[in-house]
């Protein structure tokens, strides 16, 4: 049976991965909202299942919901970095999972 300390450590180590996955899901929502809303005309130029890579291209969107989601992702990224720093976890690329 695991000790409380081992359980705590396992959950703490899992947190950065879960936060990173959450941000990735929010970024997908940002992309879909932007491409079906403010960038709907641009979206119509692409074929279905066509792959397009976007970075922070939607940060200047005027859609309140997109801007709100960006502020949430920024907050999560900031707190995730703080969590990793405080617990000496290294960079996200150094995580064992």
N, C-alpha and C positions, 0 to 999 in steps of 0.2 A: 504494500500500500504506500502511495506517495505521501510525503509530508506536505504540510501546508506551504512550506517554503518552496518546495519543488513545483507544486501546483501554481503558486504565485509567479515563479520564474517562467514557467511555460506559457502562462497567459500574457505576461509582460512581453516575452519574446515574440508572441504571435501578433501583438497589437500593431506593429509597424506594417506588417504584410496586409492585415485587414484594412488599415487606414489607406494604404496605397491602392488596394483594390477598390475601395470606396471612391477614391478620387478618380480612378479610371472610369468607373461607372458614371460618375457625375460628368466627366468630360464627354462621354458618349451622349449623355442627355443634352449637354450644351451644344454639341455638334448637331444633333437631330432637331433641337428647337431652332437653332440658327438657320439650318438649311431648309426647314419647312416654314420658317417665319421670314425674318428680315432678308435672308439670302435665298428665298424661294425661287427667284428668277435664275440665279446661278445654279441651283439644284436641278432645274429643268434641263440644263445643258449636259448633264452627265447621264450615262446609261445606267440601268439597273445593275447592281453588283459590281460597278466600276469602283476601283480603289483610288481614293484620293487622300493624301496626307496633309493634315492641317496642324499647325502649331498653336500659337496664341492668336490666331487670325480672328477670333470672335471677341476679343477683349474690348474692342471699340463698338460693339453692337449696342444699340440703344434700348433693346428689349430689356425691360426691368428684370424679368425672370432669369435671363441669361446672366445679367450682371450680378444678380443675387447668388446664383449658383457659383459664379467665379469667386465671389467673396467667401463662400463656404469652402470651396476647394483650397483657396489661399490660407484660410484659417486652419484647415485640417493639415495641410502641408507644413505650416509653421509649427503647430503643436506636435506633429509627428517628429519633426527635426529636434524640437526641444526634448521630447520624450527620449529619443535615441541618444541625444547628447548627455542628458542628466544620468542616464543609465549606462553610459559608455558602450553603446551598441555599435559604434562605427557608422559607416554610410549604408544606405539601403542596399547597395550592390554587394556589401560584405555580409549580409544576412544569410544564415544557412538555409533559408527556405525560399 
